[in-house]
Amino acid sequence: MMNLNMLMKKRLNYVFVCQFSEGALKIVKIAPSKIKTAKVIDFSFDKLSAQPEDKAVFQSLKKLGYDGQPIIVCLPRQYATLRFIKIPSQSNEEIDRIAKLQSSHYLPYAVSELITGFQVFSTDKSGYSDVNLVIVQKEIIDKTVDSFKGLKQKSLKIILSSYGIAGVFSYFNPQEKKTVLISDIDSQQAELAILSEGKLVFSRSFRLTTNAPGAEKIILEEIVKTRDAYYKEISKTPLEKIVLLKSKSLPAALQEALKSSLNLPVEILNYSEKAFVDAKLVERFSNEQGSFSGLIGLGIQEFPDTLSLLPDNLKETLKLATRRKELVRLGLFILGTIAVLFLVAIKNLDNKSLYLKKIKAELAKIEKQARPLEETEKRALFMKNTLQKKGSAIEIIHEISKALPSQISLINLVYEEPGNTTIRGQAQDLTFVFNFVSQLEKAKVFNGYDIKVRYASKKKTTGGEIVEFEITCTKK
């Protein structure tokens, strides 16, 4: 029994990081660790043929010994939009709701067609949070998730490649607080990421043919563009260092060209020479044209769940599955404990009724542990039935986001059965509030509702005068 448990623990202590990039599938197998002892065990680089992506993923993972371990998908930067924004909340749940409502302002799609993730960069005393918001079309995420169907994965996450690039650098420079630009050059694509205080604040990607004439000049121009865009959109804090992640696609003379042109220290970080890469893989890594930096960074570092770009329904499904597994493990542990107690009792006690009493007590504990799962399933069923009703919360939120003008910022949105909704926010002028009410009254979902401004008051701030308001939507 002990040997079997040790083998299971060892088998499950891997994470597989995958990426679809330029007609190829990259996979890295990593043994992660909370301390600086994570290790890259193996990797693969397979060209995608005409067969479906899910079959290609299955075959490539099996070659690396995959057997149900956690999977992280490294989403290429070109598929996402990043915005550094300020949100009037410090609660992850509220930030998530506000971010979803704001997402359609940055991409020309309905909120229901977008997936968001975020990382809080900093908070202030006034209750606001500086947030790095990631926005992706739901169609892209759905296609990615479908590629992993049929696998018995323990968990699935989709995280933007920029965070993997930042993760590689931070793993070896955990105390670095400078503003650093990191460059990762792949065979057909390059990505630039800027870190400040150890966190990602800005990133860009661009097409690049590394063996074409003038590649060094293109990279230099893109680095300058990225630096200038960062200064304009995020912060005036100057860059203090440039780090090039080593790969075969990295132009040999780029380091010196950057030093002379930008007058900044330029370093090369070669992950294949670091201790966390298995020695037998160093030569294989150095012969690959593509970069594996983003994949390795996502596997050796831990990232907040708020960055996962899975659809909400799949996130909830995986949470329920995780809770079930935890209860099963707890049940097995308790049953094992019972078995030990039972054997000890047989040897040391003659009173068989005592044995039965102990067993019943332990079974009662198992039943108590299982009860929260039943409650969770009831709540999930209630949420499903609620969302299927006409005028459900998701429909009302969708209509509010469509009607919301850019001159209004939402602070709070409260939904109560049977559809009564309270909207609180800030506007530049009272006219925008009444225009907003007019738009809500035209929405079909609010047919049969009494919509009115409960209060609207002016308030002076350092940025000028604003109007704080509350709108109530009450079913007649």
C-alpha positions in Angstrom: 0.0 0.0 0.0 2.8 2.4 0.9 4.7 1.8 -2.3 1.6 2.3 -4.4 0.8 5.6 -2.7 4.4 6.8 -3.3 4.2 5.9 -6.9 0.9 7.7 -7.4 2.3 10.8 -5.7 5.3 10.8 -7.9 3.2 10.3 -11.1 0.9 13.2 -10.3 3.7 15.5 -9.4 4.1 16.6 -13.0 2.5 19.4 -15.0 2.3 19.5 -18.8 2.4 22.9 -20.5 1.1 23.0 -24.1 1.1 25.7 -26.9 -0.2 25.8 -30.5 2.3 28.0 -32.4 2.8 28.5 -36.1 1.4 25.1 -37.2 3.2 23.2 -34.5 2.4 21.8 -31.0 4.9 22.5 -28.2 4.7 20.6 -24.9 6.9 20.8 -21.9 6.8 18.3 -19.0 7.8 19.8 -15.7 8.2 18.7 -12.1 7.1 21.9 -10.3 8.1 23.0 -6.8 7.3 25.8 -4.4 11.0 26.2 -3.7 13.7 26.8 -6.3 14.0 23.1 -7.3 11.5 22.8 -10.2 12.8 20.7 -13.1 12.1 20.3 -16.8 11.8 16.6 -17.4 11.1 16.4 -21.1 9.6 18.3 -24.1 8.3 17.8 -27.6 8.0 19.9 -30.8 5.6 18.3 -33.3 4.4 19.7 -36.6 0.6 19.6 -36.9 -0.7 17.5 -39.8 -4.1 17.3 -41.3 -5.5 15.2 -38.4 -7.7 17.0 -35.8 -5.9 18.9 -33.1 -7.4 16.9 -30.3 -5.8 13.7 -31.7 -2.5 15.4 -32.2 -2.5 16.6 -28.6 -3.4 13.1 -27.3 -0.6 11.4 -29.2 2.0 14.0 -28.3 1.1 13.9 -24.6 1.1 10.2 -24.5 4.7 10.1 -25.9 5.7 12.2 -22.9 4.0 9.8 -20.5 0.9 11.8 -19.8 -1.6 10.1 -17.5 -4.1 12.5 -16.3 -1.8 15.2 -14.7 -2.7 18.9 -14.7 -2.4 20.8 -18.0 -1.6 24.4 -18.6 -2.2 25.9 -22.1 0.1 28.7 -23.0 -2.0 31.1 -25.2 0.1 33.1 -27.7 0.1 36.8 -27.1 -1.3 37.7 -30.6 -4.6 36.1 -29.7 -5.3 38.5 -26.7 -5.8 42.1 -25.9 -4.2 43.6 -22.7 -5.3 46.8 -21.0 -3.9 48.3 -17.8 -7.0 49.8 -16.1 -8.1 51.2 -12.7 -11.2 49.6 -11.1 -13.1 50.9 -8.1 -12.9 47.8 -6.0 -10.4 45.6 -4.2 -12.5 42.4 -4.2 -11.6 39.8 -6.8 -15.2 38.9 -7.3 -16.2 42.5 -8.0 -13.2 43.2 -10.1 -14.1 40.1 -12.2 -17.7 41.3 -12.7 -16.6 44.9 -13.6 -13.9 43.6 -15.9 -16.3 41.5 -17.8 -18.7 44.5 -18.3 -15.8 46.7 -19.4 -14.3 44.1 -21.9 -16.7 45.0 -24.7 -15.3 48.6 -24.7 -12.0 47.3 -25.9 -13.1 44.8 -28.5 -16.1 45.1 -30.9 -17.9 42.0 -29.4 -20.7 41.4 -26.9 -19.7 40.6 -23.4 -21.0 37.0 -23.9 -18.5 36.5 -26.7 -15.5 37.5 -24.7 -13.4 35.8 -21.9 -11.4 37.8 -19.4 -8.7 37.2 -16.9 -6.8 39.7 -14.7 -4.0 40.3 -12.2 -4.1 43.0 -9.6 -0.9 45.1 -9.9 -1.5 47.4 -6.9 -4.3 48.9 -4.7 -4.7 52.3 -3.1 -6.3 53.7 0.1 -9.3 55.0 -1.8 -10.4 51.5 -2.6 -9.2 51.3 -6.2 -7.1 48.6 -7.9 -4.7 48.9 -10.8 -5.5 45.8 -12.9 -3.8 44.2 -15.9 -6.8 42.9 -17.9 -6.6 40.1 -20.4 -9.4 39.9 -23.0 -9.8 37.0 -25.5 -12.6 36.1 -28.0 -14.6 33.1 -26.6 -14.4 31.4 -29.9 -10.6 31.1 -29.6 -10.9 29.7 -26.0 -13.6 27.2 -27.0 -11.4 25.9 -29.9 -8.5 25.5 -27.5 -10.6 23.7 -24.9 -11.9 21.3 -27.6 -8.4 20.3 -28.5 -8.0 18.7 -25.0 -11.4 16.9 -25.0 -11.1 13.2 -24.2 -8.1 13.6 -21.9 -8.6 12.7 -18.2 -6.8 15.8 -17.0 -6.9 16.6 -13.3 -7.1 20.3 -14.0 -6.9 22.6 -17.0 -5.8 26.3 -17.2 -5.3 28.7 -20.1 -2.8 31.5 -19.3 -1.4 34.1 -21.6 2.2 33.5 -22.8 3.4 36.9 -21.5 3.0 35.7 -18.0 5.2 32.6 -18.8 7.9 34.9 -20.1 7.7 37.0 -17.0 7.7 33.8 -14.9 11.1 32.6 -16.4 12.7 35.9 -15.5 11.2 36.2 -12.0 12.1 32.6 -11.2 15.8 33.5 -11.4 15.4 37.1 -10.2 12.8 36.9 -7.4 14.0 40.1 -5.8 14.2 42.2 -9.0 12.1 45.5 -8.6 13.5 47.4 -11.6 11.5 48.1 -14.7 12.7 45.5 -17.1 11.9 44.7 -20.8 12.1 41.0 -21.7 12.4 39.8 -25.3 11.4 36.3 -26.4 12.1 35.5 -30.0 10.4 32.5 -31.6 10.9 31.2 -35.2 8.1 33.2 -36.7 7.0 35.4 -33.8 8.5 37.7 -31.2 7.1 38.9 -27.9 8.1 41.7 -25.7 7.0 42.0 -22.0 7.7 44.8 -19.5 7.8 44.0 -15.8 7.7 46.5 -12.9 8.0 45.6 -9.3 8.2 41.9 -10.4 4.8 42.0 -12.2 3.8 42.1 -15.8 2.4 45.5 -16.8 2.7 45.6 -20.6 3.4 43.3 -23.5 3.3 43.2 -27.3 3.9 40.6 -30.1 4.9 41.0 -33.7 5.7 38.8 -36.7 9.3 38.2 -37.4 11.3 36.0 -39.7 14.6 35.7 -37.8 16.7 34.5 -40.8 15.6 37.3 -43.1 17.9 40.3 -43.8 17.4 43.2 -41.4 15.9 41.1 -38.5 18.0 42.9 -35.9 16.8 46.3 -37.1 13.1 45.2 -37.0 13.6 43.9 -33.4 15.2 47.1 -32.3 12.4 49.2 -33.9 9.8 47.1 -32.1 11.5 47.4 -28.8 11.5 51.2 -29.2 7.8 51.1 -30.1 7.1 49.0 -27.1 9.0 51.3 -24.8 7.2 54.4 -26.1 3.8 52.8 -25.9 4.5 51.8 -22.3 5.5 55.3 -21.4 2.4 56.7 -23.1 -0.2 54.2 -21.8 1.1 52.9 -18.4 3.9 54.9 -16.7 6.7 57.4 -17.2 9.1 55.2 -15.1 12.0 54.6 -17.4 13.3 51.2 -18.5 16.4 50.1 -16.5 17.4 46.9 -18.2 16.7 44.7 -21.2 16.8 40.9 -21.0 16.9 38.6 -24.0 15.7 35.0 -23.5 18.1 32.7 -25.3 16.9 30.6 -28.2 18.4 29.5 -31.5 16.2 32.2 -33.2 18.0 35.0 -31.3 20.2 37.0 -33.7 23.8 36.8 -32.5 24.6 40.5 -32.8 21.4 41.7 -31.2 22.8 42.2 -27.7 25.5 44.6 -28.8 23.1 46.4 -31.2 20.7 47.1 -28.3 23.4 48.2 -26.0 24.8 50.8 -28.4 21.3 52.0 -29.6 19.4 52.2 -26.3 22.2 52.9 -23.9 20.8 50.3 -21.5 22.4 47.2 -19.9 21.4 44.1 -22.0 21.5 40.6 -20.5 20.9 37.1 -22.1 19.0 34.6 -19.9 19.7 31.0 -21.2 17.2 28.7 -19.5 18.8 25.6 -21.1 22.0 26.2 -19.1 20.2 26.6 -15.8 20.1 23.9 -13.2 16.3 23.3 -13.5 16.7 21.9 -17.0 17.6 18.2 -17.1 21.2 17.9 -18.5 20.1 15.5 -21.3 17.8 18.1 -22.7 20.3 21.0 -23.0 21.5 19.9 -26.4 18.0 19.2 -27.7 16.8 22.7 -26.5 19.7 24.4 -28.2 18.9 22.6 -31.5 15.3 23.7 -31.6 14.3 26.8 -33.7 11.4 27.7 -31.5 11.4 29.2 -28.0 10.0 27.3 -25.0 10.4 30.2 -22.5 6.7 31.0 -22.1 5.8 27.3 -21.5 8.6 26.8 -19.0 7.7 29.9 -17.1 4.0 28.8 -16.7 5.2 25.4 -15.4 7.8 26.5 -12.8 5.8 29.4 -11.3 2.4 29.6 -9.6 -0.1 32.1 -11.0 -3.4 33.3 -9.5 -6.6 31.6 -10.6 -7.9 35.0 -11.8 -5.5 34.8 -14.8 -7.1 31.5 -16.1 -9.0 32.2 -19.3 -11.4 29.2 -19.1 -15.1 29.9 -19.6 -17.0 30.4 -16.3 -19.1 27.2 -16.7 -15.9 25.1 -17.2 -14.2 26.7 -14.2 -17.2 25.8 -12.0 -17.2 22.2 -13.4 -13.5 21.8 -12.6 -14.0 23.2 -9.1 -16.7 20.7 -8.4 -14.6 17.9 -9.7 -11.7 19.0 -7.5 -13.9 19.0 -4.4 -15.2 15.5 -5.2 -11.6 14.2 -5.5 -10.7 15.9 -2.2 -13.6 14.2 -0.5 -12.7 10.9 -2.0 -9.1 11.2 -0.7 -10.4 12.3 2.7 -12.8 9.3 2.7 -10.0 6.9 1.8 -7.7 8.4 4.5 -10.5 8.0 7.1 -11.3 4.5 6.0 -7.6 3.6 6.2 -7.5 5.1 9.7 -10.6 3.0 10.6 -8.9 -0.1 9.4 -5.8 0.6 11.5 -7.9 1.3 14.5 -9.9 -1.8 13.9 -6.8 -4.1 13.7 -5.3 -2.5 16.8 -8.7 -2.9 18.6 -8.8 -6.6 17.7 -5.4 -7.2 19.2 -5.9 -5.1 22.4 -9.7 -5.1 23.1 -12.2 -7.8 23.7 -15.3 -5.6 23.6 -16.5 -5.9 20.0 -19.2 -3.3 20.6 -16.4 -0.7 21.1 -15.0 -1.5 17.6 -18.5 -1.0 16.1 -18.9 2.3 17.9 -15.6 3.6 16.6 -16.5 2.6 13.1 -19.9 4.3 13.2 -18.3 7.5 14.6 -15.8 7.6 11.7 -18.5 7.0 9.1 -20.5 9.9 10.6 -17.5 12.1 10.0 -17.3 11.0 6.4 -21.0 11.8 6.0 -20.5 15.2 7.5 -17.6 15.9 5.1 -19.7 14.8 2.1 -22.7 17.0 3.0 -21.1 20.3 1.7 -20.7 18.7 -1.8 -24.4 18.0 -1.9 -25.2 21.6 -1.0 -22.8 22.8 -3.8 -24.5 20.6 -6.4 -27.9 22.0 -5.3 -26.6 25.6 -5.7 -25.2 24.8 -9.1 -28.6 23.3 -10.2 -30.3 26.4 -8.9 -28.0 28.7 -10.8 -28.5 26.7 -14.0 -32.3 26.9 -13.7 -32.1 30.6 -12.9 -30.0 31.4 -16.0 -32.5 29.5 -18.2 -35.3 31.8 -17.1 -36.3 34.7 -19.2 -34.9 37.9 -17.7 -32.2 36.1 -16.0 -29.2 37.8 -14.4 -26.9 37.2 -17.4 -29.5 38.7 -19.8 -30.0 41.8 -17.6 -26.2 42.3 -17.2 -25.7 41.9 -21.0 -28.4 44.5 -21.7 -26.9 46.9 -19.2 -23.4 46.6 -20.7 -24.9 47.3 -24.2 -26.7 50.4 -23.0 -23.8 51.7 -20.8 -22.2 54.8 -22.4 -18.5 55.4 -22.1 -19.1 58.5 -19.9 -20.4 56.3 -17.1 -18.4 54.1 -14.8 -20.3 51.3 -12.9 -19.4 51.0 -9.2 -21.9 48.3 -8.1 -24.6 46.1 -9.7 -27.0 44.3 -7.5 -29.4 41.6 -8.9 -32.2 40.2 -6.8 -35.0 37.8 -7.6 -37.4 38.2 -9.4 -35.2 40.4 -11.6 -35.0 43.6 -9.5 -31.8 45.3 -10.2 -29.9 48.2 -8.6 -27.2 50.1 -10.5 -24.8 52.5 -8.9 -22.1 54.4 -10.7 -20.4 57.7 -11.6 -21.0 60.0 -14.5 -19.4 63.1 -15.9 -22.8 64.8 -16.2 -26.4 64.2 -15.1 -27.5 64.2 -18.7 -25.6 60.9 -19.3 -27.5 59.3 -16.4 -30.9 60.1 -17.9 -29.8 59.1 -21.3 -28.7 55.8 -19.8 -32.1 55.3 -18.2 -33.7 56.0 -21.5 -31.7 53.3 -23.2 -32.5 50.8 -20.4 -36.3 51.5 -20.9 -35.9 50.6 -24.6 -34.3 47.2 -23.8 -36.7 44.2 -24.2 -35.4 42.5 -21.1 -36.7 45.5 -19.0 -40.2 45.4 -20.5 -42.6 45.5 -17.6 -40.1 47.2 -15.3 -40.3 50.6 -13.5 -36.9 52.2 -14.1 -36.1 55.4 -12.2 -33.1 57.4 -10.8 -33.3 56.9 -7.0 -30.7 59.6 -6.4 -28.1 61.6 -8.2 -25.6 63.9 -6.4 -22.7 65.9 -7.5 -19.3 65.3 -5.9 -16.0 67.1 -6.2 -12.9 65.0 -6.8 -9.3 65.8 -7.7 -10.2 65.1 -11.3 -13.1 67.5 -11.4 -16.8 67.3 -10.6 -18.7 64.0 -11.0 -22.2 62.8 -10.4 -22.8 59.8 -8.2 -26.1 58.0 -8.9 -28.3 55.0 -8.2 -30.9 53.6 -10.7 -33.5 51.0 -9.6 -35.2 48.6 -12.0 -38.2 47.1 -10.3 -40.6 44.6 -11.8 -44.1 46.0 -11.9 
